Amino acid sequence: MTNKIERRKFIRGGAVAAASAGALAAPSVARAETVTLKMQAAWPSGIFLENAQSYVDRVHAMAGDALKIDLLAVNSVVKTSQMQDAVHRGVLDAAHYVPAYWYSKSKTASLFGTGPCFGWSSQEVLGWVNYGGGQQLFEELMDSLELNIVSFFNSPMPAQPLGWFKEQIMDASQMSGLKYRTVGLAADVLLEMGMSVVQLPGGEIQPAMKTGLIDAAEFNNPTSDRDFGMQDVSKHYHLASFHQSQEFFEVTFNRKKYESLSPELQAILRYASEAENSNFYWHNTKRYSEDLATLRDEQGVNVYRTPDSVMSEQLKAWDVVIERLANEDAFFAKVVDSQKAYAKEVMGYLNLNQPDYKLAYEHYFG
């Protein structure tokens, strides 16, 4: 009996010793520390901040614990006009905004999202960025400005409305002399049309119109306009325009910080941008249509389509602005030529192939 007890003790003790030895022999796997990026958005609240968060959520879903983006609202660290410089210097790791917010450094910047309409939409401009040499031209622009940043573009916005006026606009002559809010190269175009242009942040538009600082304004879309309360200062809302017929977001990173990441995390930041591209369009067009119906049906806003005669005058103004800036800046001319070549080829195909969707819409809905 004693021998059996001793044998059991030996077996049990041997098993414990073996387990302990195994634990000592196994390599210790240290979990890599989470990389945190501080990103400021140009948006105080509302649908654009939701879009920025949606991009961040996609990064988190793919990166797991390896990468975290701390998303900050507008003015959390620096003013919107200082965001690019803050990313360049490393005060911010990243920013979510649009190129028109920093185009004062180079008029060419506005061609990446808020340039002339060569018969294309935001989707095709993003096609040019990715497959027509646009990304390479943007990087060339960054090098010429000596900016320490890496940028990706996403979220093809529908054409921006001409905006809010004190009366229905029937003719371009009604716009002459009006104090009007817009940004980017659109400011040059509307100045050419005789307007007095003021560039204001989104949150300042409604108060400026309410106090008479400006006579008319646009921001971007029915949802943001409704959130700003534009329906409380005007009942005349004009959709469709060539002043900003295409735009998208720029997600920009400090180059040194970006290049310090593993190739896998760099790829996640890039491909999350591509994924958000589709989500933005599906999500935002639904919201915009719902809020437009609310503005019209519940809040007494008169909604008009901007007359073709006004948009024709916009195209003529674009011609003047493009020629002037191309003569002043060879790189501006180089980007415009690249865009025209892409638009001519791609839109040539699409215009031949796409049926008239409006015809089908009217067939079913009147």
VOVEXMI-925979 format. One line per field, with one value per residue (C-alpha): residue in three letters; chain; x, y, z; residue number from 1. Coordinates in steps of 0.02 Angstrom, whole numbers. Example, Ala and Ser with C-alpha at 12.3 -4.5 7.8 and 13.67 -1.06 7.14 Angstrom:
# VOVEXMI-925979
rest: [ALA SER]
kette: [A A]
east: [615 684]
north: [-225 -53]
up: [390 357]
nr: [1 2]
# end
This chain:
# VOVEXMI-925979
rest: [MET THR ASN LYS ILE GLU ARG ARG LYS PHE ILE ARG GLY GLY ALA VAL ALA ALA ALA SER ALA GLY ALA LEU ALA ALA PRO SER VAL ALA ARG ALA GLU THR VAL THR LEU LYS MET GLN ALA ALA TRP PRO SER GLY ILE PHE LEU GLU ASN ALA GLN SER TYR VAL ASP ARG VAL HIS ALA MET ALA GLY ASP ALA LEU LYS ILE ASP LEU LEU ALA VAL ASN SER VAL VAL LYS THR SER GLN MET GLN ASP ALA VAL HIS ARG GLY VAL LEU ASP ALA ALA HIS TYR VAL PRO ALA TYR TRP TYR SER LYS SER LYS THR ALA SER LEU PHE GLY THR GLY PRO CYS PHE GLY TRP SER SER GLN GLU VAL LEU GLY TRP VAL ASN TYR GLY GLY GLY GLN GLN LEU PHE GLU GLU LEU MET ASP SER LEU GLU LEU ASN ILE VAL SER PHE PHE ASN SER PRO MET PRO ALA GLN PRO LEU GLY TRP PHE LYS GLU GLN ILE MET ASP ALA SER GLN MET SER GLY LEU LYS TYR ARG THR VAL GLY LEU ALA ALA ASP VAL LEU LEU GLU MET GLY MET SER VAL VAL GLN LEU PRO GLY GLY GLU ILE GLN PRO ALA MET LYS THR GLY LEU ILE ASP ALA ALA GLU PHE ASN ASN PRO THR SER ASP ARG ASP PHE GLY MET GLN ASP VAL SER LYS HIS TYR HIS LEU ALA SER PHE HIS GLN SER GLN GLU PHE PHE GLU VAL THR PHE ASN ARG LYS LYS TYR GLU SER LEU SER PRO GLU LEU GLN ALA ILE LEU ARG TYR ALA SER GLU ALA GLU ASN SER ASN PHE TYR TRP HIS ASN THR LYS ARG TYR SER GLU ASP LEU ALA THR LEU ARG ASP GLU GLN GLY VAL ASN VAL TYR ARG THR PRO ASP SER VAL MET SER GLU GLN LEU LYS ALA TRP ASP VAL VAL ILE GLU ARG LEU ALA ASN GLU ASP ALA PHE PHE ALA LYS VAL VAL ASP SER GLN LYS ALA TYR ALA LYS GLU VAL MET GLY TYR LEU ASN LEU ASN GLN PRO ASP TYR LYS LEU ALA TYR GLU HIS TYR PHE GLY]
kette: [A A A A A A A A A A A A A A A A A A A A A A A A A A A A A A A A A A A A A A A A A A A A A A A A A A A A A A A A A A A A A A A A A A A A A A A A A A A A A A A A A A A A A A A A A A A A A A A A A A A A A A A A A A A A A A A A A A A A A A A A A A A A A A A A A A A A A A A A A A A A A A A A A A A A A A A A A A A A A A A A A A A A A A A A A A A A A A A A A A A A A A A A A A A A A A A A A A A A A A A A A A A A A A A A A A A A A A A A A A A A A A A A A A A A A A A A A A A A A A A A A A A A A A A A A A A A A A A A A A A A A A A A A A A A A A A A A A A A A A A A A A A A A A A A A A A A A A A A A A A A A A A A A A A A A A A A A A A A A A A A A A A A A A A A A A A A A A A A A A A A A A A A A A A A A A A A A A A A A A A A A A A A A A]
east: [0 140 225 67 50 231 212 61 156 299 186 92 252 330 181 192 377 353 220 331 477 365 309 489 541 398 449 372 266 253 103 154 102 -48 -3 -118 -141 -216 -330 -425 -576 -635 -813 -895 -1035 -1162 -1148 -968 -903 -1002 -913 -744 -792 -846 -671 -595 -712 -653 -472 -509 -604 -456 -312 -380 -272 -124 -187 -305 -359 -412 -536 -554 -686 -649 -535 -491 -304 -287 -402 -458 -344 -195 -232 -118 29 -7 2 160 246 181 71 -68 -37 -180 -324 -492 -543 -550 -410 -510 -475 -289 -287 -219 -48 -78 -226 -184 -243 -422 -410 -409 -595 -661 -599 -687 -818 -756 -920 -876 -935 -839 -831 -735 -619 -575 -547 -423 -338 -317 -295 -262 -106 -191 -114 60 27 -35 124 224 129 169 354 354 274 395 252 287 120 38 -143 -282 -446 -618 -806 -872 -991 -1141 -1135 -1155 -1310 -1295 -1369 -1480 -1542 -1668 -1766 -1777 -1633 -1699 -1552 -1365 -1386 -1477 -1318 -1208 -1154 -1219 -1108 -1091 -1004 -904 -726 -586 -578 -766 -727 -629 -769 -907 -800 -786 -977 -985 -1018 -928 -860 -830 -746 -817 -813 -974 -1033 -1023 -1129 -1303 -1264 -1178 -1331 -1446 -1354 -1334 -1146 -1183 -1333 -1322 -1223 -1187 -1104 -1118 -1281 -1461 -1419 -1281 -1380 -1529 -1419 -1347 -1525 -1515 -1703 -1725 -1638 -1696 -1838 -1758 -1642 -1562 -1494 -1370 -1219 -1050 -961 -920 -989 -870 -780 -717 -626 -438 -371 -194 -55 112 233 362 228 147 313 353 204 218 174 15 -46 -3 -108 -253 -253 -255 -385 -501 -508 -562 -693 -765 -779 -927 -1005 -1007 -1102 -1232 -1257 -1253 -1362 -1500 -1485 -1476 -1635 -1727 -1675 -1716 -1893 -1904 -1845 -1972 -2122 -2111 -2008 -2079 -1922 -1945 -1828 -1775 -1659 -1534 -1574 -1462 -1430 -1347 -1242 -1190 -1123 -1029 -942 -891 -822 -726 -647 -581 -515 -432 -344 -282 -214 -138 -43 19 69 139 100 -82 -88 -8 -142 -284 -216 -208 -387 -452 -369 -446 -619 -624 -587 -690 -840 -839 -875 -998 -1099 -1121 -1162 -1268 -1454 -1554 -1598 -1710 -1818 -1842 -1875 -2010 -2088 -2119 -2136 -2189]
north: [0 119 82 126 292 335 288 403 546 516 516 671 761 715 785 950 961 926 1060 1184 1142 1164 1334 1387 1321 1407 1575 1731 1821 2007 2097 2248 2414 2496 2640 2790 2925 3093 3148 3313 3334 3497 3463 3516 3386 3320 3204 3246 3206 3044 3010 3040 2921 2791 2794 2775 2629 2538 2561 2493 2343 2293 2340 2270 2318 2366 2540 2666 2834 2965 3071 3252 3378 3545 3667 3537 3569 3698 3799 3724 3841 3775 3589 3548 3639 3548 3379 3433 3479 3328 3427 3318 3145 3159 3266 3240 3387 3443 3518 3677 3718 3742 3796 3968 3882 3832 3859 3688 3606 3651 3546 3394 3399 3573 3607 3638 3518 3431 3337 3221 3187 3156 2971 3002 3129 2995 2877 3005 3014 2825 2774 2933 2997 3113 3037 3054 3236 3270 3196 3304 3455 3403 3390 3562 3636 3536 3465 3314 3229 3078 3094 2979 3036 2963 2995 3057 3199 3240 3408 3546 3656 3834 3870 3989 4157 4291 4261 4132 4148 4148 4230 4251 4441 4424 4359 4507 4607 4483 4442 4253 4118 3980 3908 3854 3896 3921 4090 4141 4081 4175 4331 4319 4315 4479 4414 4473 4315 4281 4119 4065 3903 3803 3849 4035 4034 4042 4182 4282 4271 4308 4469 4523 4499 4393 4389 4210 4052 3871 3739 3565 3467 3470 3377 3495 3647 3591 3557 3733 3805 3884 3860 3990 4128 4086 3994 3989 3840 3806 3634 3595 3702 3695 3802 3643 3502 3375 3359 3227 3212 3214 3104 3162 3092 3154 3066 3023 2949 2854 2781 2724 2605 2427 2397 2308 2459 2577 2468 2472 2663 2664 2529 2590 2750 2651 2556 2717 2780 2667 2681 2871 2874 2747 2823 3008 3010 2926 3055 3201 3148 3126 3297 3382 3312 3378 3551 3558 3469 3514 3673 3776 3788 3820 3701 3743 3671 3806 3862 3797 3978 4012 3854 3900 4065 3969 3866 4025 4095 3932 3954 4125 4066 3910 4007 4141 4019 3904 4051 4097 3921 3785 3649 3704 3688 3515 3452 3526 3443 3276 3295 3343 3193 3074 3155 3156 2969 2906 3021 2988 2806 2840 2969 2845 2700 2771 2778 2932 2888 3041 2971 2810 2905 3011 2856 2782 2932 3076]
up: [0 44 -122 -219 -128 -158 -343 -361 -281 -401 -555 -496 -452 -617 -713 -618 -648 -834 -847 -758 -870 -1023 -963 -937 -1107 -1204 -1280 -1206 -1338 -1302 -1373 -1476 -1403 -1486 -1602 -1576 -1707 -1663 -1807 -1810 -1923 -2000 -1943 -1778 -1785 -1907 -2056 -2106 -1932 -1944 -2108 -2027 -1887 -2014 -2090 -1917 -1878 -2034 -1984 -1810 -1879 -1988 -1872 -1709 -1560 -1670 -1718 -1642 -1714 -1588 -1689 -1633 -1688 -1770 -1677 -1543 -1567 -1707 -1819 -1984 -2082 -1980 -1994 -2139 -2059 -1895 -1983 -2076 -1912 -1816 -1697 -1769 -1840 -1963 -2026 -2111 -2221 -2404 -2512 -2537 -2354 -2388 -2570 -2522 -2528 -2709 -2824 -2898 -2736 -2778 -2937 -2822 -2785 -2819 -2994 -3159 -3225 -3381 -3393 -3250 -3073 -2912 -2952 -3113 -3031 -2903 -3050 -3119 -2948 -2940 -3122 -3221 -3136 -3013 -2857 -2930 -2977 -2801 -2728 -2848 -2781 -2602 -2645 -2727 -2571 -2460 -2359 -2250 -2281 -2363 -2421 -2479 -2557 -2532 -2527 -2695 -2655 -2765 -2851 -2723 -2729 -2791 -2620 -2526 -2591 -2540 -2700 -2839 -2961 -3138 -3224 -3189 -3186 -3018 -2940 -2987 -2834 -2706 -2558 -2567 -2467 -2550 -2546 -2661 -2845 -2842 -2762 -2918 -3032 -2942 -2931 -3120 -3125 -3028 -2853 -2696 -2616 -2431 -2373 -2205 -2103 -2110 -1935 -1973 -2131 -2056 -1930 -2067 -2178 -2033 -1989 -2171 -2181 -2335 -2453 -2512 -2474 -2509 -2401 -2473 -2458 -2391 -2230 -2175 -2232 -2129 -1977 -1993 -1994 -2166 -2184 -2046 -2147 -2323 -2410 -2582 -2609 -2778 -2821 -2960 -3001 -3087 -2957 -2857 -2959 -2882 -2716 -2594 -2428 -2404 -2264 -2232 -2122 -2061 -2179 -2046 -1934 -2078 -2137 -1960 -1968 -2030 -2214 -2154 -2055 -2197 -2312 -2189 -2186 -2377 -2405 -2267 -2370 -2523 -2421 -2352 -2530 -2565 -2393 -2403 -2566 -2513 -2341 -2383 -2538 -2437 -2298 -2419 -2507 -2342 -2277 -2442 -2428 -2249 -2301 -2442 -2367 -2182 -2168 -2310 -2418 -2604 -2695 -2873 -3001 -3052 -3230 -3369 -3421 -3253 -3262 -3439 -3372 -3239 -3372 -3462 -3300 -3273 -3445 -3396 -3227 -3299 -3437 -3317 -3188 -3319 -3391 -3217 -3161 -3274 -3147 -3137 -3327 -3317 -3196 -3299 -3457 -3367 -3306 -3478 -3559 -3431 -3437 -3627 -3636 -3489 -3509 -3696 -3655 -3513 -3610 -3753 -3639 -3498 -3532 -3486 -3306 -3292 -3432 -3334 -3173 -3253 -3331 -3159 -3044 -3155]
nr: [1 2 3 4 5 6 7 8 9 10 11 12 13 14 15 16 17 18 19 20 21 22 23 24 25 26 27 28 29 30 31 32 33 34 35 36 37 38 39 40 41 42 43 44 45 46 47 48 49 50 51 52 53 54 55 56 57 58 59 60 61 62 63 64 65 66 67 68 69 70 71 72 73 74 75 76 77 78 79 80 81 82 83 84 85 86 87 88 89 90 91 92 93 94 95 96 97 98 99 100 101 102 103 104 105 106 107 108 109 110 111 112 113 114 115 116 117 118 119 120 121 122 123 124 125 126 127 128 129 130 131 132 133 134 135 136 137 138 139 140 141 142 143 144 145 146 147 148 149 150 151 152 153 154 155 156 157 158 159 160 161 162 163 164 165 166 167 168 169 170 171 172 173 174 175 176 177 178 179 180 181 182 183 184 185 186 187 188 189 190 191 192 193 194 195 196 197 198 199 200 201 202 203 204 205 206 207 208 209 210 211 212 213 214 215 216 217 218 219 220 221 222 223 224 225 226 227 228 229 230 231 232 233 234 235 236 237 238 239 240 241 242 243 244 245 246 247 248 249 250 251 252 253 254 255 256 257 258 259 260 261 262 263 264 265 266 267 268 269 270 271 272 273 274 275 276 277 278 279 280 281 282 283 284 285 286 287 288 289 290 291 292 293 294 295 296 297 298 299 300 301 302 303 304 305 306 307 308 309 310 311 312 313 314 315 316 317 318 319 320 321 322 323 324 325 326 327 328 329 330 331 332 333 334 335 336 337 338 339 340 341 342 343 344 345 346 347 348 349 350 351 352 353 354 355 356 357 358 359 360 361 362 363 364 365 366]
# end
